[in-house]
Structure formats: C-alpha cells, structure tokens
C-alpha cells in the first residue's frame, strides 16, 4: 500500500524533518512552514515502525540531556 511504501523512507526523512523543526532559524512557533513540518512529523510517526520511533526518541532524549549538561557547564563557568 501507499502507507507502507512511504513508511520505508521514515528512517531517512524523519531526521531531516526533526532538524528542520528544531532549527534555530524559526523566530515564531506559529511560523506556517514550521507548523507544516510539525504536522508532517506527526503523520510520519503514525506509519513508522514502533522500534524505529523508539530509536528516534532515545536519540532525541540523549541529545536533550547533553544540551542541558552543556548549558549547565556554561552557566557554572560564568558564575
């Protein structure tokens, strides 16, 4: 089916979409292009293999923790 065919590309497209969505170039959360990217991500996740979604989640969580650590280190070095 079409869904299965599109789902094959999730491993390639989702990281690109995540990077677009989290890009710092977006000034407003209501930017129509950013909202479109968000909606595309949501739709893609509904047809993506659960195991792949879990891998993306784990990787995102790890990135977030590393970012928090980097920001904490920067703050502590300034004080």
N, CA, C and O atoms as a GROMACS GRO file, in nm:
protein
  316
    1UNK      N    1   0.083  -0.119   0.000
    1UNK     CA    2   0.000   0.000   0.000
    1UNK      C    3   0.088   0.126   0.000
    1UNK      O    4   0.209   0.118   0.019
    2UNK      N    5   0.026   0.239  -0.021
    2UNK     CA    6   0.099   0.366  -0.022
    2UNK      C    7   0.163   0.396   0.112
    2UNK      O    8   0.276   0.444   0.119
    3UNK      N    9   0.090   0.365   0.218
    3UNK     CA   10   0.144   0.391   0.353
    3UNK      C   11   0.272   0.312   0.377
    3UNK      O   12   0.370   0.365   0.430
    4UNK      N   13   0.271   0.186   0.340
    4UNK     CA   14   0.389   0.102   0.358
    4UNK      C   15   0.506   0.152   0.275
    4UNK      O   16   0.620   0.151   0.320
    5UNK      N   17   0.476   0.197   0.154
    5UNK     CA   18   0.581   0.248   0.067
    5UNK      C   19   0.643   0.375   0.125
    5UNK      O   20   0.765   0.391   0.124
    6UNK      N   21   0.561   0.464   0.175
    6UNK     CA   22   0.610   0.589   0.235
    6UNK      C   23   0.683   0.560   0.366
    6UNK      O   24   0.784   0.624   0.395
    7UNK      N   25   0.634   0.465   0.443
    7UNK     CA   26   0.696   0.431   0.572
    7UNK      C   27   0.839   0.381   0.555
    7UNK      O   28   0.920   0.396   0.646
    8UNK      N   29   0.870   0.323   0.439
    8UNK     CA   30   1.006   0.275   0.413
    8UNK      C   31   1.109   0.387   0.425
    8UNK      O   32   1.225   0.362   0.459
    9UNK      N   33   1.067   0.508   0.397
    9UNK     CA   34   1.160   0.621   0.394
    9UNK      C   35   1.166   0.698   0.526
    9UNK      O   36   1.235   0.800   0.535
   10UNK      N   37   1.096   0.652   0.626
   10UNK     CA   38   1.092   0.722   0.754
   10UNK      C   39   1.231   0.739   0.814
   10UNK      O   40   1.264   0.844   0.870
   11UNK      N   41   1.313   0.636   0.802
   11UNK     CA   42   1.448   0.641   0.859
   11UNK      C   43   1.530   0.756   0.798
   11UNK      O   44   1.616   0.813   0.865
   12UNK      N   45   1.503   0.788   0.673
   12UNK     CA   46   1.575   0.896   0.606
   12UNK      C   47   1.510   1.032   0.629
   12UNK      O   48   1.579   1.131   0.652
   13UNK      N   49   1.378   1.036   0.621
   13UNK     CA   50   1.309   1.165   0.625
   13UNK      C   51   1.289   1.222   0.765
   13UNK      O   52   1.300   1.343   0.784
   14UNK      N   53   1.260   1.137   0.862
   14UNK     CA   54   1.233   1.190   0.996
   14UNK      C   55   1.350   1.269   1.055
   14UNK      O   56   1.326   1.376   1.111
   15UNK      N   57   1.474   1.223   1.045
   15UNK     CA   58   1.584   1.306   1.098
   15UNK      C   59   1.592   1.443   1.030
   15UNK      O   60   1.621   1.544   1.095
   16UNK      N   61   1.568   1.445   0.899
   16UNK     CA   62   1.568   1.574   0.828
   16UNK      C   63   1.456   1.664   0.878
   16UNK      O   64   1.477   1.784   0.900
   17UNK      N   65   1.340   1.606   0.896
   17UNK     CA   66   1.226   1.684   0.945
   17UNK      C   67   1.250   1.732   1.088
   17UNK      O   68   1.216   1.846   1.122
   18UNK      N   69   1.308   1.647   1.173
   18UNK     CA   70   1.340   1.688   1.310
   18UNK      C   71   1.436   1.805   1.309
   18UNK      O   72   1.419   1.902   1.384
   19UNK      N   73   1.538   1.797   1.225
   19UNK     CA   74   1.636   1.906   1.217
   19UNK      C   75   1.572   2.035   1.168
   19UNK      O   76   1.602   2.143   1.219
   20UNK      N   77   1.484   2.024   1.070
   20UNK     CA   78   1.413   2.143   1.022
   20UNK      C   79   1.328   2.205   1.133
   20UNK      O   80   1.330   2.326   1.155
   21UNK      N   81   1.255   2.119   1.203
   21UNK     CA   82   1.164   2.169   1.306
   21UNK      C   83   1.238   2.234   1.422
   21UNK      O   84   1.191   2.333   1.478
   22UNK      N   85   1.352   2.179   1.459
   22UNK     CA   86   1.424   2.232   1.575
   22UNK      C   87   1.528   2.337   1.538
   22UNK      O   88   1.601   2.386   1.625
   23UNK      N   89   1.535   2.371   1.413
   23UNK     CA   90   1.631   2.472   1.368
   23UNK      C   91   1.606   2.604   1.439
   23UNK      O   92   1.492   2.645   1.460
   24UNK      N   93   1.714   2.671   1.476
   24UNK     CA   94   1.703   2.799   1.548
   24UNK      C   95   1.661   2.914   1.457
   24UNK      O   96   1.636   3.024   1.505
   25UNK      N   97   1.652   2.889   1.328
   25UNK     CA   98   1.616   2.998   1.238
   25UNK      C   99   1.468   3.037   1.251
   25UNK      O  100   1.428   3.143   1.203
   26UNK      N  101   1.389   2.952   1.315
   26UNK     CA  102   1.247   2.983   1.332
   26UNK      C  103   1.232   3.084   1.445
   26UNK      O  104   1.269   3.056   1.559
   27UNK      N  105   1.177   3.200   1.413
   27UNK     CA  106   1.157   3.304   1.513
   27UNK      C  107   1.028   3.285   1.590
   27UNK      O  108   1.020   3.318   1.709
   28UNK      N  109   0.929   3.234   1.525
   28UNK     CA  110   0.799   3.222   1.590
   28UNK      C  111   0.750   3.077   1.582
   28UNK      O  112   0.765   3.011   1.480
   29UNK      N  113   0.692   3.032   1.691
   29UNK     CA  114   0.642   2.894   1.692
   29UNK      C  115   0.521   2.879   1.600
   29UNK      O  116   0.483   2.767   1.565
   30UNK      N  117   0.461   2.990   1.561
   30UNK     CA  118   0.344   2.986   1.473
   30UNK      C  119   0.380   3.000   1.325
   30UNK      O  120   0.291   3.014   1.241
   31UNK      N  121   0.507   2.996   1.294
   31UNK     CA  122   0.550   3.006   1.155
   31UNK      C  123   0.480   2.896   1.075
   31UNK      O  124   0.485   2.780   1.114
   32UNK      N  125   0.414   2.931   0.964
   32UNK     CA  126   0.337   2.831   0.889
   32UNK      C  127   0.422   2.716   0.834
   32UNK      O  128   0.376   2.602   0.828
   33UNK      N  129   0.544   2.745   0.794
   33UNK     CA  130   0.630   2.638   0.742
   33UNK      C  131   0.668   2.544   0.856
   33UNK      O  132   0.666   2.422   0.840
   34UNK      N  133   0.701   2.602   0.971
   34UNK     CA  134   0.737   2.518   1.087
   34UNK      C  135   0.618   2.432   1.129
   34UNK      O  136   0.636   2.315   1.163
   35UNK      N  137   0.499   2.489   1.126
   35UNK     CA  138   0.380   2.413   1.160
   35UNK      C  139   0.357   2.298   1.061
   35UNK      O  140   0.315   2.189   1.100
   36UNK      N  141   0.384   2.323   0.934
   36UNK     CA  142   0.371   2.218   0.832
   36UNK      C  143   0.470   2.105   0.857
   36UNK      O  144   0.436   1.988   0.842
   37UNK      N  145   0.591   2.141   0.895
   37UNK     CA  146   0.692   2.039   0.926
   37UNK      C  147   0.645   1.956   1.045
   37UNK      O  148   0.658   1.834   1.045
   38UNK      N  149   0.592   2.023   1.147
   38UNK     CA  150   0.542   1.953   1.266
   38UNK      C  151   0.430   1.855   1.229
   38UNK      O  152   0.430   1.741   1.276
   39UNK      N  153   0.337   1.899   1.147
   39UNK     CA  154   0.227   1.812   1.106
   39UNK      C  155   0.278   1.693   1.025
   39UNK      O  156   0.226   1.582   1.038
   40UNK      N  157   0.378   1.716   0.942
   40UNK     CA  158   0.437   1.608   0.863
   40UNK      C  159   0.503   1.505   0.954
   40UNK      O  160   0.489   1.385   0.934
   41UNK      N  161   0.575   1.554   1.055
   41UNK     CA  162   0.638   1.464   1.152
   41UNK      C  163   0.532   1.379   1.222
   41UNK      O  164   0.546   1.257   1.234
   42UNK      N  165   0.426   1.443   1.267
   42UNK     CA  166   0.320   1.370   1.336
   42UNK      C  167   0.261   1.260   1.248
   42UNK      O  168   0.240   1.147   1.294
   43UNK      N  169   0.237   1.292   1.123
   43UNK     CA  170   0.179   1.193   1.030
   43UNK      C  171   0.278   1.079   1.004
   43UNK      O  172   0.240   0.962   1.003
   44UNK      N  173   0.404   1.115   0.984
   44UNK     CA  174   0.504   1.012   0.957
   44UNK      C  175   0.517   0.917   1.075
   44UNK      O  176   0.533   0.796   1.056
   45UNK      N  177   0.511   0.969   1.196
   45UNK     CA  178   0.525   0.884   1.314
   45UNK      C  179   0.411   0.782   1.327
   45UNK      O  180   0.430   0.676   1.386
   46UNK      N  181   0.296   0.813   1.272
   46UNK     CA  182   0.183   0.719   1.280
   46UNK      C  183   0.202   0.598   1.190
   46UNK      O  184   0.138   0.495   1.212
   47UNK      N  185   0.287   0.609   1.088
   47UNK     CA  186   0.307   0.497   0.995
   47UNK      C  187   0.446   0.435   1.007
   47UNK      O  188   0.480   0.342   0.934
   48UNK      N  189   0.526   0.488   1.100
   48UNK     CA  190   0.663   0.441   1.117
   48UNK      C  191   0.666   0.324   1.215
   48UNK      O  192   0.591   0.321   1.313
   49UNK      N  193   0.754   0.230   1.188
   49UNK     CA  194   0.774   0.115   1.275
   49UNK      C  195   0.800   0.161   1.419
   49UNK      O  196   0.877   0.255   1.442
   50UNK      N  197   0.735   0.096   1.514
   50UNK     CA  198   0.746   0.135   1.655
   50UNK      C  199   0.891   0.133   1.705
   50UNK      O  200   0.933   0.222   1.778
   51UNK      N  201   0.965   0.032   1.664
   51UNK     CA  202   1.105   0.021   1.707
   51UNK      C  203   1.189   0.140   1.657
   51UNK      O  204   1.274   0.192   1.730
   52UNK      N  205   1.164   0.183   1.535
   52UNK     CA  206   1.235   0.298   1.480
   52UNK      C  207   1.195   0.426   1.555
   52UNK      O  208   1.280   0.510   1.584
   53UNK      N  209   1.067   0.439   1.587
   53UNK     CA  210   1.022   0.554   1.667
   53UNK      C  211   1.094   0.556   1.802
   53UNK      O  212   1.135   0.662   1.849
   54UNK      N  213   1.108   0.440   1.862
   54UNK     CA  214   1.176   0.431   1.992
   54UNK      C  215   1.322   0.473   1.979
   54UNK      O  216   1.375   0.541   2.067
   55UNK      N  217   1.387   0.432   1.872
   55UNK     CA  218   1.527   0.472   1.848
   55UNK      C  219   1.539   0.623   1.835
   55UNK      O  220   1.630   0.684   1.892
   56UNK      N  221   1.447   0.683   1.761
   56UNK     CA  222   1.449   0.829   1.746
   56UNK      C  223   1.424   0.898   1.880
   56UNK      O  224   1.488   0.998   1.912
   57UNK      N  225   1.331   0.843   1.958
   57UNK     CA  226   1.302   0.901   2.089
   57UNK      C  227   1.424   0.895   2.179
   57UNK      O  228   1.461   0.993   2.243
   58UNK      N  229   1.488   0.778   2.183
   58UNK     CA  230   1.607   0.762   2.268
   58UNK      C  231   1.719   0.856   2.226
   58UNK      O  232   1.785   0.917   2.311
   59UNK      N  233   1.739   0.869   2.096
   59UNK     CA  234   1.844   0.957   2.045
   59UNK      C  235   1.812   1.104   2.079
   59UNK      O  236   1.901   1.180   2.116
   60UNK      N  237   1.685   1.142   2.067
   60UNK     CA  238   1.644   1.279   2.099
   60UNK      C  239   1.661   1.308   2.248
   60UNK      O  240   1.707   1.416   2.286
   61UNK      N  241   1.625   1.212   2.330
   61UNK     CA  242   1.639   1.227   2.474
   61UNK      C  243   1.786   1.244   2.512
   61UNK      O  244   1.821   1.327   2.596
   62UNK      N  245   1.872   1.164   2.451
   62UNK     CA  246   2.015   1.173   2.477
   62UNK      C  247   2.069   1.311   2.435
   62UNK      O  248   2.148   1.372   2.507
   63UNK      N  249   2.025   1.358   2.319
   63UNK     CA  250   2.068   1.490   2.272
   63UNK      C  251   2.023   1.600   2.368
   63UNK      O  252   2.099   1.692   2.399
   64UNK      N  253   1.900   1.589   2.415
   64UNK     CA  254   1.846   1.688   2.506
   64UNK      C  255   1.925   1.690   2.637
   64UNK      O  256   1.957   1.797   2.690
   65UNK      N  257   1.957   1.573   2.689
   65UNK     CA  258   2.035   1.565   2.813
   65UNK      C  259   2.173   1.625   2.794
   65UNK      O  260   2.222   1.697   2.881
   66UNK      N  261   2.236   1.598   2.680
   66UNK     CA  262   2.368   1.654   2.652
   66UNK      C  263   2.361   1.806   2.640
   66UNK      O  264   2.452   1.876   2.684
   67UNK      N  265   2.256   1.857   2.580
   67UNK     CA  266   2.238   2.001   2.567
   67UNK      C  267   2.221   2.065   2.704
   67UNK      O  268   2.278   2.170   2.731
   68UNK      N  269   2.143   2.000   2.790
   68UNK     CA  270   2.123   2.052   2.925
   68UNK      C  271   2.255   2.054   3.000
   68UNK      O  272   2.285   2.151   3.071
   69UNK      N  273   2.336   1.949   2.985
   69UNK     CA  274   2.466   1.945   3.051
   69UNK      C  275   2.557   2.055   2.999
   69UNK      O  276   2.626   2.120   3.078
   70UNK      N  277   2.557   2.078   2.870
   70UNK     CA  278   2.639   2.183   2.811
   70UNK      C  279   2.597   2.320   2.863
   70UNK      O  280   2.682   2.403   2.895
   71UNK      N  281   2.467   2.344   2.873
   71UNK     CA  282   2.419   2.473   2.922
   71UNK      C  283   2.452   2.491   3.070
   71UNK      O  284   2.486   2.601   3.112
   72UNK      N  285   2.442   2.384   3.148
   72UNK     CA  286   2.476   2.391   3.290
   72UNK      C  287   2.624   2.423   3.306
   72UNK      O  288   2.662   2.505   3.390
   73UNK      N  289   2.706   2.359   3.228
   73UNK     CA  290   2.851   2.383   3.233
   73UNK      C  291   2.882   2.527   3.196
   73UNK      O  292   2.965   2.591   3.261
   74UNK      N  293   2.819   2.578   3.093
   74UNK     CA  294   2.840   2.718   3.053
   74UNK      C  295   2.800   2.812   3.166
   74UNK      O  296   2.872   2.908   3.196
   75UNK      N  297   2.686   2.785   3.228
   75UNK     CA  298   2.639   2.870   3.336
   75UNK      C  299   2.736   2.866   3.454
   75UNK      O  300   2.770   2.971   3.510
   76UNK      N  301   2.780   2.747   3.491
   76UNK     CA  302   2.870   2.733   3.606
   76UNK      C  303   3.005   2.800   3.579
   76UNK      O  304   3.067   2.853   3.672
   77UNK      N  305   3.050   2.798   3.457
   77UNK     CA  306   3.177   2.862   3.423
   77UNK      C  307   3.167   3.014   3.426
   77UNK      O  308   3.268   3.082   3.446
   78UNK      N  309   3.048   3.068   3.407
   78UNK     CA  310   3.028   3.213   3.411
   78UNK      C  311   3.019   3.266   3.553
   78UNK      O  312   3.053   3.381   3.580
   79UNK      N  313   2.972   3.181   3.644
   79UNK     CA  314   2.950   3.225   3.782
   79UNK      C  315   3.077   3.225   3.860
   79UNK      O  316   3.077   3.259   3.979
   0.00000   0.00000   0.00000
